[in-house]
C-alpha cells in the first residue's frame, strides 16, 4: 500500500477496479452512500464520532478485501487520532 495515496483514494480506486457501484457498497454494508462518498473524498464529517468513523473505514476496507489494519493505521495517522 502506497503512502502517496490517501485512504479515501485507496478505497475508491479499489472499488472502481472491482467495478462495484458506491450504492451497492452502501446497501451491502448498511452505511449511507453519502458517508462512504465523504470517506472516499477524504472528508471527515464533523458530526460523526471518530470511533464510528474508524469502524466504517475498517468495514469498507474489509469489504474490498484490503488490509484493513494498514488502512486504519494510515487513516488514523493522516487524521491524527
PyMOL commands that set and color helices and strands:
alter all, ss='L'
color gray80, all
select helices_A, chain A and resi 7-17+22-29+33-40+50-63+68-79
alter helices_A, ss='H'
color red, helices_A
deselect
rebuild
show_as cartoon
